[in-house]
Amino acid sequence: MPDIDPSEFDVSELGPRVRSIEDAEELEAMLAAERDGENRDAVITVIENRLSQVADDDGGDAGDADVDLASMSVADVGNALQSVDDPERLRDLREREVEGENRDTVVRLIDRRLDSVEGGDGDTGGATVDRAPPEERHPELDHPTADKRHVRALDDGTFGDVWVYCETQAGDLLDVSRELLGKARELMDGYNDAYVDDGESDERVVAVLIGDDVSRHADECVALGADVVVVHEDDRLARFRHKPYAELFADMARWGVEAPARDEAPASADGGATEDAADWRDYDEPRYVLFPATNNGRDLSAQVQAELDSGLASDCSGLFIEDVGISNPVKTGAPGSTRTFERVLHMKRPDFSGFEYSTILCLDNPDREFHPQGGSVIPGSFEVPEPDPEREGLVVEHDAAIDDDWFRVEVTDFDRLEGGVDLSGHDVVVAVGRGIGADPTRGMELALELADAFEDAAVGVSRGIVTGSYSFDGHVAEYTGEDRQIGETGQVVAPQVYVAAGISGAVQHKVGCDEADTIVAVNTDPDARIRDWCDYFVEGDLFEVLPRLTDAVEAGGLDVAAVADGGRGGGGSDADPRADAPDGEVSRDA
């Protein structure tokens, strides 16, 4: 039996523990225990991934000699594969494994090594490699991808500056746009210090404004950190339309540079493209681009990056620029070598299950470039900077004809939702879950009262409220809809304080609030999952605790410990020091 029994943990709890294990045999024992026990796909994937990492870290000296797969553990196979560079030999090993033990983990390790070897194309000695199309490289596929044209990015392109899409709604500049300008200014100040030599021009922050009557925001963009503001105005762009917005942004980014190979020829002026090179820049495309991770920003970012033939990291919460060494043959061009990539934008984001963070990199391949490096950023991830009214910047008008065909879909009517639906940007968010079931209407009233006690707060709900069959009186029903759902399939918020009342804390909900500075949980269940990742856990009935929180805020201060006097104490468990809090106190979770 392994030291860690996977059946005692859910995947969110097991992930951090697995990442600390360096022993391949221990990981194999855990994998066997999980398969013999609960056999959860997500847990198996977590263990297999760690097992593969351990195998990669260990290296190996098996060389290209005969490999007896049947007598080897998964880790041994992983070690041996590191020295096998011949695709045909790897295919032979795969066939032998499938006909023999047929272990899924081993087959995946061989497939991964095969992809790395073939993707890197070996050491070409600097020669240009013309890779075979997918249907030739993978003749066993039932549905080859020959119909999907592969488009290469600019050859030997030059890149510069960080571009920020500054989103507006109802004529107003969104706070997340202000946040991005401040972060972009910080990034480029550090970039110029690190990479720009004396005598060279600093790279800049470029703000992009698209819409109707948006040029009035140009001065504010400059005050917030932009060096250049590129503006395109048209009364048909008063509401976000993804086709014209994406085409215009991509055209701004190219600005006089011939488009990638996907286009038969540069578009003419009546097709919506500028033909004259920009006189305010000397590069082909932006080095970095940032978008707000709003509904419209997510839509636009994906289309723009696809049009520019690059990648996208979505829903990021952290950004920094530094060099990085990579040994993946797909990126280096030769197995066993390491390549240093300079000036790489590191984009931190919560992964799909919410129990760890990933850092996404957009790196060039030996035979193609991936620029701009781009990401969308969760609202509230950064501070809104103080504007500097003395800053000066360049405002550039983007003059390109708009193709009428971009407006094939006509919006004939729409309703504008009144305020309160966008939960991002507030100092405090009060969210309620199934714990209000005893009196749903009263539970929502208590949440609203607590939110009203703060200067800037909003009310949200968990998915359990949206999908449940709760009955609410009319005056609170509007606060219980899907437009206020927080979590993986709802909104992502990052307030200073997040109050989760009656919410169990599933990882899907954690994704929506994990960036909050302080999380206060109120729950009657001492074993609720949220206790593992909140900052303060109040064990008590929300119908009793929320009024006391409201009283504390209205009295001029929120002392969480002072209001947590209605719950059941933990009773002095030696195993969990958080449970030692006596009745009338709150557990503080670091």
C-alpha positions in Angstrom: 0.0 0.0 0.0 1.4 3.4 -0.9 2.2 6.0 1.8 -0.6 8.2 0.4 -3.9 6.4 -0.2 -5.5 8.2 -3.1 -9.0 7.1 -2.1 -8.8 9.4 0.9 -8.6 12.5 -1.2 -10.5 14.2 -4.1 -8.5 15.3 -7.1 -8.1 18.9 -5.8 -6.6 17.7 -2.5 -4.5 15.0 -4.2 -2.9 17.2 -6.8 -0.5 19.2 -4.5 0.5 16.0 -2.6 1.3 14.1 -5.8 3.5 17.0 -7.1 5.8 16.6 -4.0 6.5 12.9 -4.7 9.8 12.1 -6.4 9.8 8.3 -6.0 8.5 6.6 -9.2 7.7 3.4 -7.3 5.5 5.3 -4.8 3.7 6.8 -7.7 3.2 3.5 -9.4 1.8 2.1 -6.2 -0.6 5.0 -5.9 -1.6 4.4 -9.5 -2.3 0.7 -8.9 -4.3 1.5 -5.7 -6.5 4.0 -7.6 -7.2 1.7 -10.4 -8.0 -1.1 -8.0 -10.2 1.2 -5.9 -12.2 4.2 -7.1 -10.6 4.3 -10.6 -11.2 8.0 -11.2 -10.0 9.2 -14.6 -9.0 12.7 -13.2 -6.9 11.1 -10.4 -5.3 8.6 -12.7 -4.3 11.5 -15.1 -2.7 13.5 -12.2 -0.6 10.5 -11.1 0.4 9.5 -14.6 1.5 13.0 -15.4 3.6 13.2 -12.3 5.0 9.8 -13.1 6.0 11.0 -16.5 7.7 14.1 -15.1 9.7 12.0 -12.6 10.8 9.7 -15.5 11.8 12.8 -17.6 13.8 14.3 -14.6 15.6 11.1 -13.9 17.0 10.8 -17.5 18.4 7.4 -18.3 21.3 5.5 -19.8 19.4 2.7 -21.5 20.6 3.9 -24.8 19.3 2.4 -28.0 19.9 -1.1 -26.9 17.2 -3.8 -26.7 14.4 -2.6 -24.4 12.5 -5.4 -22.7 9.2 -3.7 -22.1 7.6 -6.6 -20.3 10.2 -6.5 -17.5 10.3 -2.8 -17.1 8.2 -0.5 -14.9 6.6 2.7 -16.3 9.4 4.8 -14.9 12.1 2.5 -16.4 10.4 2.8 -19.8 10.3 6.5 -19.5 14.0 6.6 -18.7 14.9 4.3 -21.6 12.9 6.3 -24.1 14.9 9.5 -23.5 17.8 8.0 -25.6 15.7 6.6 -28.4 15.6 9.1 -31.3 14.6 6.8 -34.1 10.9 7.1 -35.0 10.8 3.6 -36.5 12.2 2.1 -33.4 9.7 4.0 -31.3 6.9 2.7 -33.5 8.3 -0.8 -33.0 8.3 -0.4 -29.2 4.8 0.9 -29.3 3.6 -2.1 -31.3 5.4 -4.5 -28.9 3.7 -2.9 -25.9 0.3 -3.0 -27.4 0.6 -6.6 -28.3 2.1 -7.4 -24.9 1.3 -5.7 -21.6 -0.7 -2.9 -23.4 -0.3 -0.4 -20.5 -2.0 2.8 -21.3 0.7 4.9 -19.5 3.5 3.2 -21.4 1.8 3.7 -24.7 1.3 7.4 -24.0 4.9 7.8 -23.0 6.0 6.2 -26.3 3.5 8.4 -28.3 4.8 11.5 -26.5 8.4 10.6 -27.3 7.5 9.9 -30.9 5.7 13.2 -31.3 8.7 15.0 -29.8 11.2 13.3 -32.1 9.1 13.8 -35.2 8.0 17.3 -34.2 11.6 18.5 -33.8 12.8 16.9 -37.1 16.2 16.2 -35.5 19.3 18.2 -36.1 18.9 19.8 -39.4 22.3 21.6 -39.3 20.5 24.9 -40.1 18.8 23.6 -43.3 15.2 24.4 -44.0 13.0 21.5 -43.3 9.8 20.9 -45.3 7.7 18.8 -43.0 5.5 16.1 -44.5 1.7 16.8 -44.3 -0.3 15.2 -41.5 -1.8 12.5 -43.7 1.7 11.3 -44.7 3.1 11.4 -41.2 0.0 9.6 -39.7 -1.3 7.2 -42.4 -3.1 5.2 -39.7 -5.6 8.0 -39.1 -9.1 7.4 -40.3 -9.7 11.2 -40.7 -6.5 12.9 -41.9 -6.3 16.6 -41.4 -5.3 17.5 -45.0 -8.3 19.7 -45.4 -7.1 22.0 -42.6 -4.6 24.3 -44.1 -1.6 25.0 -42.0 -0.7 28.7 -42.1 2.8 29.9 -41.2 3.4 33.1 -39.4 5.6 35.9 -40.8 9.0 34.7 -41.9 11.8 36.6 -40.2 9.3 39.0 -38.8 10.1 41.9 -36.5 8.1 42.6 -33.4 7.8 45.3 -30.8 5.6 46.9 -28.1 2.8 45.6 -26.0 -0.7 46.2 -27.3 -3.7 46.5 -25.0 -7.3 46.3 -26.2 -9.2 48.9 -24.2 -12.8 47.7 -24.0 -15.7 50.0 -23.6 -19.3 49.3 -22.7 -22.1 51.8 -23.1 -19.5 54.4 -24.0 -17.5 54.0 -20.8 -14.0 52.6 -20.5 -14.0 49.4 -18.4 -11.9 49.2 -15.2 -10.2 46.1 -16.5 -8.9 48.1 -19.4 -7.4 50.6 -16.9 -5.9 47.6 -15.0 -4.3 46.3 -18.2 -2.8 49.6 -19.1 -1.2 49.9 -15.7 0.2 46.4 -15.9 1.4 46.9 -19.4 3.2 50.0 -18.3 4.9 48.1 -15.5 5.9 45.3 -17.9 7.4 47.5 -20.5 9.3 49.6 -18.0 10.9 46.4 -16.7 11.4 45.2 -20.3 13.2 48.3 -21.4 15.5 48.2 -18.4 16.4 44.6 -19.1 16.5 44.4 -22.9 16.9 47.8 -24.4 20.5 49.0 -24.8 21.6 52.6 -24.5 20.9 54.5 -27.8 18.0 52.2 -28.7 14.4 53.3 -28.6 12.3 52.0 -25.7 9.4 49.7 -26.6 6.0 51.1 -25.8 2.5 50.5 -24.6 0.0 50.8 -27.4 -3.7 51.2 -26.5 -6.3 50.1 -29.0 -9.8 51.8 -29.0 -12.5 50.5 -31.4 -16.1 51.7 -31.4 -18.2 54.8 -31.8 -17.0 58.0 -30.2 -14.1 56.2 -28.4 -11.4 58.8 -29.1 -12.6 60.7 -26.1 -10.9 58.0 -24.0 -7.5 58.5 -25.6 -6.2 61.1 -23.1 -7.1 58.8 -20.2 -5.3 55.9 -21.8 -2.2 58.0 -22.1 -2.5 59.1 -18.5 -2.8 55.5 -17.4 0.4 54.5 -19.2 -0.1 54.3 -22.9 2.6 55.8 -25.2 0.4 55.4 -28.3 -3.3 55.2 -28.7 -4.7 53.7 -32.0 -8.3 54.6 -32.6 -10.9 53.4 -35.1 -14.3 55.0 -34.9 -17.5 54.2 -36.8 -21.1 54.6 -35.7 -21.8 51.0 -36.8 -19.3 49.9 -34.1 -21.3 51.3 -31.2 -22.0 47.7 -30.0 -19.4 45.0 -30.1 -19.5 43.0 -33.3 -16.9 40.3 -33.4 -16.2 40.2 -37.1 -15.5 43.9 -37.8 -13.7 44.3 -34.4 -11.4 41.3 -35.1 -10.7 42.4 -38.7 -9.9 45.9 -37.6 -7.6 44.9 -34.7 -5.7 42.4 -36.9 -5.4 45.1 -39.6 -4.0 47.5 -37.1 -1.5 44.9 -35.9 -0.2 44.3 -39.4 -0.6 47.8 -40.7 1.0 47.7 -44.1 2.7 44.4 -43.7 1.7 41.6 -46.1 -0.7 39.2 -44.3 0.4 35.6 -43.7 0.2 32.9 -46.3 -3.5 32.2 -45.6 -4.4 35.3 -47.7 -4.0 34.9 -51.4 -3.1 38.6 -51.6 -3.2 41.7 -49.4 -6.7 43.0 -49.1 -7.7 46.1 -51.0 -8.9 49.2 -49.4 -12.5 48.5 -50.1 -12.0 45.1 -48.5 -11.0 46.7 -45.2 -7.2 46.8 -45.1 -4.6 49.6 -44.9 -2.0 49.5 -47.6 0.4 52.2 -46.4 3.0 51.3 -43.8 2.6 52.9 -40.5 5.0 55.8 -39.9 4.8 55.6 -36.1 6.4 52.1 -35.8 9.1 50.0 -37.5 8.0 46.4 -36.8 5.8 43.9 -38.5 3.4 42.9 -35.7 3.1 43.5 -31.9 5.4 41.6 -29.6 2.7 41.1 -27.0 -1.1 41.7 -26.9 -3.4 41.8 -23.9 -7.2 41.6 -23.8 -9.7 41.8 -20.9 -11.2 38.3 -20.1 -14.7 39.6 -20.4 -17.3 38.0 -22.6 -16.4 40.3 -25.5 -12.7 40.3 -24.7 -12.6 36.5 -24.8 -14.4 36.5 -28.1 -12.2 39.1 -29.7 -8.9 37.7 -28.4 -9.4 34.3 -29.8 -10.3 35.6 -33.2 -7.5 38.2 -33.4 -4.8 35.7 -32.4 -6.2 33.1 -34.9 -6.1 35.8 -37.6 -2.5 36.7 -36.7 -1.7 33.0 -36.6 -0.5 32.9 -33.0 -1.6 31.4 -29.7 -3.6 32.7 -26.7 -3.5 32.1 -23.0 -7.0 32.8 -21.7 -8.2 33.9 -18.3 -4.8 34.9 -16.9 -4.2 36.4 -13.5 -0.5 37.0 -13.5 2.0 38.3 -16.1 5.8 38.7 -16.2 8.6 38.8 -18.9 11.8 36.9 -18.6 14.1 34.5 -20.5 13.4 30.7 -20.3 15.4 27.6 -21.3 13.4 24.9 -23.1 14.6 21.4 -24.0 11.5 20.2 -25.9 12.7 19.1 -29.3 9.6 20.6 -31.0 10.9 24.0 -29.9 14.7 23.4 -30.0 14.8 21.6 -33.3 17.0 18.8 -32.0 16.6 16.2 -29.2 18.9 16.6 -26.3 19.5 20.3 -26.7 18.3 23.3 -24.8 17.4 26.6 -26.3 17.1 29.9 -24.5 14.1 31.9 -25.5 14.4 35.6 -24.7 11.8 38.2 -23.8 9.0 35.6 -23.1 5.7 36.7 -21.7 4.8 34.3 -18.9 1.1 34.1 -18.4 -0.2 32.6 -15.2 -3.7 31.1 -15.1 -5.8 28.8 -13.0 -6.0 25.4 -14.6 -9.3 23.7 -15.6 -9.8 22.0 -12.2 -8.8 25.0 -10.1 -6.4 23.2 -7.7 -3.2 24.5 -9.2 -1.9 27.2 -11.6 -0.2 26.9 -14.9 2.2 29.2 -16.6 1.5 29.5 -20.4 4.3 30.4 -22.8 3.9 31.2 -26.5 7.2 30.1 -28.1 8.5 29.9 -31.6 9.2 26.7 -33.4 12.4 26.3 -35.4 10.5 26.7 -38.7 7.9 29.3 -37.7 7.3 32.2 -35.4 4.4 32.7 -33.0 3.7 36.4 -32.5 2.1 38.3 -31.0 2.4 36.4 -27.6 -1.0 37.1 -26.2 -3.4 36.5 -23.3 -6.7 37.6 -21.8 -6.7 38.8 -18.2 -9.3 38.2 -15.5 -10.9 41.5 -14.4 -9.6 42.5 -10.9 -6.3 40.8 -11.3 -4.3 44.0 -11.1 -4.6 47.4 -9.5 -6.0 50.4 -11.4 -3.1 52.8 -11.6 -3.2 56.4 -10.6 -3.5 58.5 -13.8 -0.7 60.9 -14.6 -2.3 63.9 -16.4 1.2 65.2 -17.3 2.0 62.2 -19.5 2.2 62.7 -23.2 1.4 60.3 -25.9 0.7 59.9 -29.6 -2.9 59.4 -30.9 -3.1 57.6 -34.2 -6.2 57.4 -36.3 -6.6 54.0 -38.1 -8.3 54.8 -41.4 -9.5 51.7 -43.2 -12.7 51.0 -45.0 -15.1 48.5 -43.4 -16.5 45.8 -45.5 -20.4 45.7 -45.4 -20.2 41.9 -45.5 -18.8 42.1 -41.9 -22.3 43.1 -40.8 -24.2 40.3 -42.3 -25.8 39.6 -38.9 -28.0 42.5 -37.9 -29.0 43.2 -34.3 -32.6 44.3 -34.5 -33.3 44.8 -30.9 -31.6 44.3 -27.5 -32.3 44.9 -23.8 -29.6 46.5 -21.6 -29.4 44.9 -18.3 -29.4 47.2 -15.4 -26.3 47.4 -13.2 -25.1 44.6 -10.9 -24.7 41.8 -13.4 -20.9 42.4 -13.9 -19.5 41.3 -10.6 -15.9 42.1 -11.4 -14.3 45.2 -10.2 -16.0 45.4 -6.8 -14.1 45.6 -3.6 -16.4 43.0 -1.9 -18.5 40.2 -3.3 -21.0 38.3 -1.2 -22.0 34.9 -2.6 -24.5 32.4 -1.3 -25.1 28.8 -2.1 -27.3 25.9 -1.1 -27.0 26.8 2.6 -29.9 29.2 2.2 -32.2 26.3 1.5 -34.1 26.6 4.8 -35.4 30.0 3.8 -34.1 31.0 0.3 -35.7 34.5 0.2 -34.4 35.4 3.6 -31.0 34.1 2.8 -30.8 36.3 -0.3 -32.0 39.3 1.8 -29.2 38.7 4.3 -26.7 38.6 1.5 -28.0 41.9 0.0 -28.0 43.6 3.4 -24.4 42.6 4.0 -23.4 43.9 0.5 -25.3 47.1 1.1 -23.3 47.7 4.3 -20.1 47.9 2.2 -19.2 50.9 0.1 -18.6 48.9 -3.0 -20.0 45.3 -3.0 -22.1 43.0 -5.2 -24.0 39.8 -4.6 -23.4 36.5 -6.5 -24.5 32.9 -6.3 -23.2 29.5 -6.7 -24.2 27.1 -9.5 -26.4 25.2 -7.0 -28.7 28.3 -6.7 -28.9 28.7 -10.5 -29.7 25.0 -11.2 -31.7 24.3 -8.0 -35.5 24.5 -7.6 -35.6 27.2 -5.0 -38.5 29.5 -4.7 -37.7 33.2 -4.3 -39.9 36.2 -3.7 -39.9 38.7 -6.6 -37.8 41.4 -4.9 -34.8 39.0 -4.6 -35.4 36.8 -7.6 -33.3 39.0 -10.0 -30.2 38.3 -7.9 -30.4 34.5 -8.3 -30.0 34.1 -12.1 -27.3 32.7 -14.2 -25.9 36.1 -14.9 -24.7 36.2 -11.2 -23.2 32.8 -11.1 -19.6 32.6 -9.9 -17.3 29.7 -10.9 -15.9 27.8 -13.8 -19.0 28.2 -15.9 -19.9 31.7 -14.6 -18.0 34.8 -13.7 -14.5 35.0 -12.4 -14.0 37.7 -9.7 -11.0 39.0 -7.7 -12.3 41.3 -5.0 -10.5 42.4 -1.9 -13.0 40.4 0.2 -15.1 37.4 -0.9 -17.8 36.1 1.5 -19.0 32.6 0.6 -22.1 31.8 2.7 -23.5 28.3 2.5 -21.1 27.2 -0.3 -19.4 23.8 0.0 -16.4 24.8 -2.1 -16.3 22.6 -5.1 -13.2 23.2 -7.3 -15.5 24.6 -10.0 -16.5 27.4 -7.7 -12.9 27.9 -6.5 -11.9 28.8 -10.0 -14.3 31.8 -9.9 -13.1 33.3 -6.7 -9.6 32.1 -6.0 -7.9 35.4 -6.9 -9.7 37.2 -4.1 -7.4 38.8 -1.5 -9.3 37.4 1.4 -12.0 34.6 1.4 -14.4 34.3 4.3 -16.5 31.1 4.4 -19.6 30.6 6.5 -20.8 27.0 6.7 -22.3 24.6 9.2 -20.3 21.7 7.9 -16.8 21.6 9.6 -15.6 19.3 6.8 -16.8 21.5 3.9 -14.2 21.6 1.1 -14.0 25.3 1.2 -12.3 25.1 4.5 -9.2 23.8 2.8 -8.7 27.0 0.7 -10.5 29.9 2.4 -8.7 32.4 4.6 -11.3 32.4 7.4 -13.8 29.7 8.1 -16.8 30.5 10.3 -18.5 27.3 11.4 -22.1 28.5 11.9 -25.5 29.0 10.4 -25.4 31.8 7.8 -28.8 33.0 9.0 -27.2 33.8 12.3 -23.7 34.8 11.1 -24.5 37.1 8.2 -26.5 39.6 10.3 -23.6 39.8 12.8 -21.2 40.5 9.9 -23.6 43.2 8.7 -23.7 44.8 12.1 -19.9 44.7 12.3 -19.5 46.4 9.0 -22.1 49.1 9.8 -20.4 49.7 13.1 -17.2 50.6 11.3 -15.1 47.5 11.2 -15.3 43.9 10.1 -13.8 41.7 12.9 -14.5 38.2 11.6 -13.5 36.4 14.9 -15.8 38.7 16.9 -18.9 37.7 15.0 -18.3 34.0 14.7 -20.2 33.0 17.9 -23.0 30.9 16.5 -21.3 27.7 15.3 -20.3 24.4 16.7 -16.7 24.2 17.9 -14.2 21.8 16.4 -13.5 20.0 19.7 -9.8 19.9 19.8 -8.8 17.6 17.1 -5.1 16.9 17.1 -5.1 16.1 13.4 -6.5 19.4 12.3 -5.3 22.4 14.3 -8.0 24.5 12.6 -10.6 22.5 14.4 -9.2 23.6 17.8 -11.1 26.8 17.7 -13.6 26.8 20.6 -17.2 27.8 20.3 -17.5 31.4 19.6 -14.3 31.7 17.5 -13.4 31.5 13.9 -10.8 29.3 12.3 -8.0 31.2 10.5 -6.7 29.3 7.5 -3.3 30.4 6.2 
